Amino acid sequence: MRDADTLQWREIRSLDQLVAIQEQWQALSQLCQADMFNCPGWLVHWTNQFWDKHCELYCMAGFANEKLVVLAPFYTRRSAKLLGIKQLFLLGQGEPEHAEVASEYPDILLNQDYQAEALKVLLAWLSKISFDVFVARAAIEQSFLHQLFNSVPNIQLAEARRYSLEVKPWSIKQLSRNARSQWRRADKALAERGAEFRWLTSSEIEQYWPSLVAFHQARWQNKGKLGAFSDQRFSQFHQQFRQQHPDSVAMSGVFIKQQPLALNFYLLEQQQLHFYQSGWDEKQFSQCSPGFALHVWSILNSKAVLYDFMMGATAQSYKAKFSCDETNLVNLSLINSPWRIRLFKLVDKIL
């Protein structure tokens, strides 16, 4: 543990100021081995799409001899409705639910040498921020973010799971008994139809992206929901990310005569493959389980070290049938102004 007096703290209140330290931000994220969802390449891109006039940055940065060692990039978003409920988030979360980007594993970037000082300073700083509700989704239980808010009175926790597996030792034998039977049926049915599995090139990802969107939207609209791709910002976010970071995306698919039956879209981070989005033809080929079969093929044919299914339910998640390693996640929430929330709900109901 280093001397706390070596830290200088600066509050950053504008995105321009935050982007100005992007080089140090990137260096700190590498030191912390941060997931891509906490790195500037993802978060600056996120602000370009989802930042609006209702957002206000509250970011605290800690420096040791002018070197960035702590970064806590929070912001508030005020509701446009009457009474203007003010919510606190980490950058990367808090966009409208129907356009929600899967920025999971949120955390504060921290050089571990300064953990005690950071905990003390950030708790005091957060107590001075005016907000009604704090929400963070899919935080790793061992994260500094969880440790920080676990010290805050009245914090509410809901458990979730991260499902992932190491690719190299994995085999069909590790599927559950029912899943092995499902795989044999799917493999046989798809082979009889002349189906082909493959990884897509960058140009093919763009070619088949509309098919992925159509599959995804059809599924959610059948459930009476809009589907995330109905929001232009959501679509633009992913289009621009693919174009700006082509080495950070991957897509696998199963096809019959170039017609896609199922498509999986991944975010590629070093040697981790994050399963991010998918779609399959539910009308013609659902009996072949093409989505499930594509997962099996993708795991067996991935060059990655880790196949990350990302967040799932603690019970009855289809992801568990792959014999995944499970990491505890927590969804954090804090109502800071109970009376304002009750009044907001009452007025919203009346209106």
Secondary structure, DSSP 8 states (H G I E B T S, - for coil): ---GGGEEEEEE-SHHHHHHTHHHHHHHHHHTT--GGGSHHHHHHHHHHH--TTEEEEEEEEEETTEEEEEEEEEEEE-SSTT--EEEEETT--S-GGG-----S---EE-GGGHHHHHHHHHHHHTTS--SEEEEEEEETTSHHHHHHHTSTT-EEEEEEEEEEETTT--GGGS-HHHHHHHHHHHHHHHHTT-EEEE--HHHHHHHHHHHHHHHHHHHHHTT---GGGSHHHHHHHHHHHHH-GGGEEEEEEEETTEEEEEEEEEEETTEEEEEEEEE-TTTSGGG-HHHHHHHHHHHT---SEEEEEEE-SSS-GGGGG--EEEEEEEEEEES-HHHHHHHHHHHHH-
